[in-house]
Structures are given as structure tokens and as C-alpha cells.
Amino acid sequence: MRTRDNKLLRAQLRARSKNKFAVGENQPTVDEQLTRLEDDIRRLKVEFDVYFNGAAKRPPYDTKGRVETLLKRLGDDRTLSFAQRYRFNSLTARYTAFRDLWRRTMQGREEGRDPASAARAYAKQEAVEGFTRTSLVCADANKDVETVKHLYNALVEAKTKCGEPTDDFSFPRFHRLIASKAESLKEKLGCQRVCFSVDVEGGHVSFKARAER
């Protein structure tokens, strides 16, 4: 009887071990979970866009909850490689920016702003927060026409996103301004190159210049 019981116990242990291994095989890898997280954040953004435009009756809280659950799970995972952690942090930052935008838009609705105005404000804020800071180094603004052109395009894009006028903002005029500013800074600070940057801060265009040593 004891021999039979031992055989039964060993069989049960083997079955448990096999089942545990099978479950592990079916678990998604970290990279697969990161890809799913990226897809879910993208889907959540679309669903919030639909909601704020009046095509959905309720916010997509189910998708939001799924994203936050996956964020917590990956955030607690200590086995992430450096590249995986970097990707995770980038996705977390993207989600946080979207979440803050959604919260402000929801708050505007609760404070009595009409849906059309809220949708316009949401679209503008989304565009502003989607702007990527541009920095360019210029040695000779008179000759580096291509560099100045890139800077001009970035500034026009920033102005457009912030709703600032660009009608009388021509490239020749901007080129002359940059060339004059660059020469003035180089003479004043004793540098050979000047770094210009374009960004959006607080809903307004930020255009700065500094010496590049």
C-alpha cells in the first residue's frame, strides 16, 4: 500500500511540475508585454479622442484600467534589461502626459465648459504637448542656410500649434534676424558657435539662444 501511495504522490508531483512549466511557456515575454502596453496606450488615446469628440457616451475606463494594471506589473518587474527599462519609462512618460491631459479636459467639462469648446481645447493642448523640442547649433548663420531653415520650420510649427500668427513671419526676415543675433552673441560671449532652441512651454513658444563652447 505504501509503495502504491508513493507512486501516486510522485505522479501528482510530476503533473504539477508539468502544468507549472506549461503555464510559464504561455506567459508573454517582457518585450511582448511592452508591445502590448504600447498598443493599449495608443488604443486608449483613440478611445478618449472619440469620447471627447462626443461619439462615445462614457470614458474608456476599462481600457485605462488595463493599461494601469500592465504599467504596475512591469514597473514591479526587477528582471527588465536596461533597454527594456528605458522603453518602459518612455511609455510611462507618454501615458502620464496623456492622463494629465485627459484629467484637465474632464475637469473642464465638469466645470461647465460646453463639449465643443472642450473638444477644441483638448485638440489644441494635445497638439502643444506633442511638440518635440528642437535644438540646432550654428557656426555661420549667413552660410548655414539649411540649418537656419530647419530652425525656421520648427519655430513655425511651434507657433502654429500654439495658435500664434505666422502670416508676416517670412524666412528671409528670420534669416537676417538669426544671422544678426548669432554674430552679436559670438562677439559678446567670445564663442565660435551659437545653439538655438525652439520649444513650447506653458502653451507658449519658447525661442532661446546660448553660446556653444
N, C-alpha and C positions, 0 to 999 in steps of 0.2 A: 504493500500500500504506500509506504514511504517513497519507494522508487518511482511509483506512478505519480505521486504528488510532486516530486522533484521535477519530473519530466514536464508536467503540466505547468509548473512555475517557470521553467526555462522557456517553454513555448510562449507563455504570456509576455515574458521579458523581451524575447526576440520580436514579438509582434509590436510591442510598444516602441522598441527601438526603431523598427522598420517604419512605423507610422510617423514617428518624430522626424526621421530622415526625409520622408516623403513630403511632410509639411514644409520643412526647410527648403526643399528643392523648389517648391511652388511659391516661396516668398519672393517678392520683387527685389531686385538689387537696389543699391543706393542710387545708382545712375538712373535706373528706371523710375524710382520714386521722385527724383529731381525732375525728370522729364514730365512725369505726371503732374507734379506741382506747377511747373511752368505752364502746362496746358490748362490746368484748372484756374490759375490766376488769369490767364487770357480769356477763358470762358466766363469767369466771374465778372471781368471788366465789361465784356459784351452784354451780359445779363443786366448789369447795373445801367449801362447805356440805354438798353431797351426800357428799363423801368423809369429812368429819369425823363425819357422822351415820351412817356405816357402810354407805351404799348404793353405794359405789364401792370397788374393790379397790386402786387406786393414785391418787396425787395427780395433778391435771391439769397435768403439767409441759409438755405440748405447748402448751397454751393460754398458760401462763405464759411460755414462751419466745417465743411470738408477740407477746405484749404487750411484753416487754422489748426485742425487736428493733424494734418500732414506736416505743417510747419513745426508743431510741437514735437512730433515724433522724430523728425530729422534733427531738430535742434538738440534733442537729448541723446542723439546717437554719437558716441565718442569714437567711432571707428572711421569717420569720414576722413578722407585724404585731404591734403592741402587744396588741391584743385576742386574737390567736391565741396569743401567748406567755403571756398571762395564763391562758387556758383550758388550755394545755398544762401550766403549772405547777400548776394546780388538780388536773388529772388525775394528775400525777406525785405530788402530795402524797397524794391518795386511794389510789393504788396502793401507795405506801410504807407508809401506815398499815395497809393490808390485809396486805401482805407481812410486816411485823413481827409482826402478829397470827398469821398462819399459821405463821411460824417458831417463835413461842413455843408454839403448840399442838402442832406437830410435836415440839418438844423435850420437851414434857410426856409425849407418847406414848412417846418413846424412853426416858424415864426411868422407865417402868413404870406410868404412870397408866392406869387402865382406860379403855376407849373411852367408856363412858357419862359418866364424870367429866370426861374431856377435852372431850366434846361440850358438857356443861353449862358448863364453864369458858370454852369458846370462845364460846358464845352470850352469856354474861354480859359477857365482855370486848368482844365486838362491839357490844353494846348501849351499854356505857360509852363506847367510843370514838366512837360515833355521836352522842353528845350535843353539842348546839351551845350554846356559851356565851351566856348571856342577861344583858344589862345594861339597867337602867331607871333613869331619873332621876325623882326625886320631890320636888316642891316642898312639898306639904302632904299628908302621908300620911293624915290624917284625912278629907280631901276627895277625894284621888286614889284612890278605891276601885278603879277599873278598873285602874290601874297596879299597885297592890298585888296585885290578883287575878292579873294576868299573872305577877308575880314569884312568887306563891304556887304557881301551876301549874307554873312552871319548876322550883321547888325540889322539889315533889312528884315531878315526872318524874325529876329527878336522884337523889332518894332511892330511888325505885323501881328505877332502873337499877343502882344500887349495892347493892341488897338491904337498904337501911336501912328500919326500920319507919316507917309513916306513920299508924298507927291513931289515935293521940291527937294528931295534928297538924292541928287544925281551922283553918279560915280566920279566924274571929273572934279566936282566940287569936294567930294570926300577925299579923293586922292591928294588934292592940293593941301587940304587940312591935315591929313596924316603926315605928309612929307614935311610940312612946317613944324608940326608937333614933334616929330621924331628928331629933326635937326636941333630943335630947341632943347629937348631933353638930353641929347648926346652932349651938347655943349655945356649945359648946366651941370650934369652929373658926371661928365667925363667918361662916358661909356661908348662902346662901339655899336651896340645893338639895342633895340627897344622892343619890349614884349607888350603887345596889345591883347586885351581880353574882352570878350563880349559874353554877358550872362544876363539872366533875369532874376531879380531879387525883389521879393515883395510885390510882384506884379508889375515891376517897372524895369526898364532896360538899364543895365549897368555896363558902362564902357570905361575901361581903365588902361593906363599905360604906366610901365615901370622900366627901370634900367635893367638890361640883361648883361650881367658881368661875364 
